[in-house]
């Protein structure tokens, strides 16, 4: 299971998100994850999302999720 989780995280690190920002007349291209830390033997992972995606991730948190924390 740990290998599968690691593969998923590495896949997210390779994927880009492209957002057309009409209000700013720009296009944002950013990788989902800036960093990932694996805590061996604890079964936890710490993920750091790209800071430029923060406004979009906060919109997701407000509209679709519960129990998530974005710092």
N, C-alpha and C positions, 0 to 999 in steps of 0.2 A: 504494500500500500504506500509506503514512503517513497518508493521509486516512482510510482504513478503520480503522486502529488508533486514531486520534484519535476517530473516531465511536464506537468500542467503549468507550473510556475515558469519554467524555462520557456515554454511555448508563449505564455503571456509576455515575457520579456522580449520576445522576438516580434510580437505583433504591434503594428502601428494603428493609431486612431487618427482619422482625417476628418476635421470639422470645418465646414464652411461657415465663417462668422460674418454674416451679412451686415450686421450693425457696425462692425469694424472694417468692413471691406477687406477681409483677409482670410487666409486658410491656415488652420492650425494642424500641424502634423507632429504627433508625439507618440512615443512608446508608452504602453500602458504602465509598465513598472520601471521605476528608476533603480530599485534595489530589492533584494530578498535575502533574509537571514533565516537559516534553519537552526533550530535549537535541538541538537542531537539528544536523543533519549527522553525528550519531553513531549514530542509529538506536536510541537507548535512551530509556526512560521510567522515572521514579521515581514510585512510587505510595505514598501514605500512607493506610492504612485507618483507619477510625474506631477510636479507642482502646477504646471500649466493646465492640467486636466481638472484641477480642484473645483472650479466653478461648476463644471459639468457633473462631476461625481457628487457634489453637494445637492444638485438638482435631483439626481437619482435617489439620494438618501431621503430627501423631503417627499418625493412622490411615490417611491416604490419599495423602500426597505424599512426594516425595523431592527433595532439592536446593533447597528453598525456605527462605528466611530471613525471619522476622518479628522486627522490632526494636521 
